[in-house]
């Protein structure tokens, strides 16, 4: 009985992580294609030298 509970929890967690992953990439794709003024900014290297 305990093994079934662990399997069910693992299955549910995998489903949650899969949904979150799909949502992340979908929102990232949507954010990349937004027009002004909602587009992603390109930050100059002079401002953020640690992001090389």
N, C-alpha and C positions, 0 to 999 in steps of 0.2 A: 504494500500500500504506500509506503514512504517513497519507493522508487517511482511509482506513478506520479506522485505529487511533485517530485523533483523534475521528472521529464516534462510535466505540464508547465512548471515554472520556466524551465529552459526554453520551451517552445514559445511561450508568451513573450519572454524577453527577446528572443530572436525576432519575433514578429514586430515588436515595438521598435527595435533597433533598425530593422529593414525599412519600416515606415518612416522613421526619422531620417535615415540616409536618403531615401527617395525624396522626401520633402526638402532636405538641405540642398540637394543638387537641382531640384526644380526651382526653388526660390533663387538659387545662385544664377541659374540660367535666365530666369525672368529679370533679375536685377541687372545682369549684364546687358540686356536688350532694352532697358528703359531709356526714354528720350530725356532731353533737358527739361527741367532742372533736376531731374531725379536720377540721372546717370551716376555711375561710380566715378569718383574723381581720380585723376592720375596725380599722385603726390610727387613733387620734384625730389630728386636725390639729395639736394642741398638741405632740405628740411629734415629728411629721415635717412641719415647715412648708415644707420644700423640695419636697414632693409635691403642691403645690396644683393 
